[in-house]
Amino acid sequence: MPEIEELEIVVCLGSSCFARGNPENLAIVEEFIGKRGLKASIHLSGQLCQDQCKRGPNLTLAGVLHHEVTPSKLRELLQQLDKQIVRK
């Protein structure tokens, strides 16, 4: 498994993704970063629309766009990436 020096997470903040659950997903990402002390290793940002509204909520993790991201799916994805992130 390759190590990740800096993980970029982009949360879609478009109205459709936001209405479908990205506020909760954003809170999960923020909690993940805080509890693991990863502020120096993760760049978190928002994007207004990723033109995938019908497949939302959408998040990009490590350059991969994920669709229909539920809180449980997000936790699973973060757990997988957690093993690869280099702590700074």
Contacts in CASP RR format, 6 or more apart in sequence:
PFRMAT RR
TARGET T0000
AUTHOR 0000-0000-0000
METHOD contacts of the structure
MODEL  1
MPEIEELEIVVCLGSSCFARGNPENLAIVEEFIGKRGLKASIHLSGQLCQ
DQCKRGPNLTLAGVLHHEVTPSKLRELLQQLDKQIVRK
1 83 0 8 1.000
1 84 0 8 1.000
2 84 0 8 1.000
3 84 0 8 1.000
3 85 0 8 1.000
3 86 0 8 1.000
4 41 0 8 1.000
4 62 0 8 1.000
4 81 0 8 1.000
4 84 0 8 1.000
4 85 0 8 1.000
4 86 0 8 1.000
5 41 0 8 1.000
5 86 0 8 1.000
6 41 0 8 1.000
6 42 0 8 1.000
6 43 0 8 1.000
7 38 0 8 1.000
7 41 0 8 1.000
7 42 0 8 1.000
7 43 0 8 1.000
7 61 0 8 1.000
7 62 0 8 1.000
7 81 0 8 1.000
7 85 0 8 1.000
8 42 0 8 1.000
8 43 0 8 1.000
8 45 0 8 1.000
8 60 0 8 1.000
8 62 0 8 1.000
8 63 0 8 1.000
9 29 0 8 1.000
9 42 0 8 1.000
9 43 0 8 1.000
9 44 0 8 1.000
9 45 0 8 1.000
9 59 0 8 1.000
9 60 0 8 1.000
9 61 0 8 1.000
10 45 0 8 1.000
10 46 0 8 1.000
10 47 0 8 1.000
10 50 0 8 1.000
10 59 0 8 1.000
10 60 0 8 1.000
11 17 0 8 1.000
11 22 0 8 1.000
11 25 0 8 1.000
11 26 0 8 1.000
11 29 0 8 1.000
11 44 0 8 1.000
11 45 0 8 1.000
11 46 0 8 1.000
11 47 0 8 1.000
11 59 0 8 1.000
12 18 0 8 1.000
12 22 0 8 1.000
12 46 0 8 1.000
12 47 0 8 1.000
12 48 0 8 1.000
12 49 0 8 1.000
12 50 0 8 1.000
12 52 0 8 1.000
12 56 0 8 1.000
12 57 0 8 1.000
12 58 0 8 1.000
12 59 0 8 1.000
13 22 0 8 1.000
13 46 0 8 1.000
13 47 0 8 1.000
13 48 0 8 1.000
14 22 0 8 1.000
14 47 0 8 1.000
14 48 0 8 1.000
14 49 0 8 1.000
14 53 0 8 1.000
16 53 0 8 1.000
16 54 0 8 1.000
16 56 0 8 1.000
17 49 0 8 1.000
17 50 0 8 1.000
17 53 0 8 1.000
17 56 0 8 1.000
17 57 0 8 1.000
17 58 0 8 1.000
18 57 0 8 1.000
20 56 0 8 1.000
20 57 0 8 1.000
21 57 0 8 1.000
22 57 0 8 1.000
22 58 0 8 1.000
22 59 0 8 1.000
22 69 0 8 1.000
24 71 0 8 1.000
25 57 0 8 1.000
25 59 0 8 1.000
25 69 0 8 1.000
25 71 0 8 1.000
25 74 0 8 1.000
28 71 0 8 1.000
28 74 0 8 1.000
28 75 0 8 1.000
28 78 0 8 1.000
29 44 0 8 1.000
29 59 0 8 1.000
29 74 0 8 1.000
29 78 0 8 1.000
30 44 0 8 1.000
32 38 0 8 1.000
32 78 0 8 1.000
32 82 0 8 1.000
33 39 0 8 1.000
33 42 0 8 1.000
33 44 0 8 1.000
36 82 0 8 1.000
37 87 0 8 1.000
38 85 0 8 1.000
38 87 0 8 1.000
40 88 0 8 1.000
41 85 0 8 1.000
41 86 0 8 1.000
41 87 0 8 1.000
41 88 0 8 1.000
42 85 0 8 1.000
47 60 0 8 1.000
50 58 0 8 1.000
50 60 0 8 1.000
50 65 0 8 1.000
52 58 0 8 1.000
52 65 0 8 1.000
52 67 0 8 1.000
55 67 0 8 1.000
55 68 0 8 1.000
56 67 0 8 1.000
56 68 0 8 1.000
56 69 0 8 1.000
57 68 0 8 1.000
57 69 0 8 1.000
58 65 0 8 1.000
58 66 0 8 1.000
58 67 0 8 1.000
58 69 0 8 1.000
59 65 0 8 1.000
59 66 0 8 1.000
59 69 0 8 1.000
59 74 0 8 1.000
60 66 0 8 1.000
61 77 0 8 1.000
61 78 0 8 1.000
61 81 0 8 1.000
62 81 0 8 1.000
66 73 0 8 1.000
66 77 0 8 1.000
69 77 0 8 1.000
END
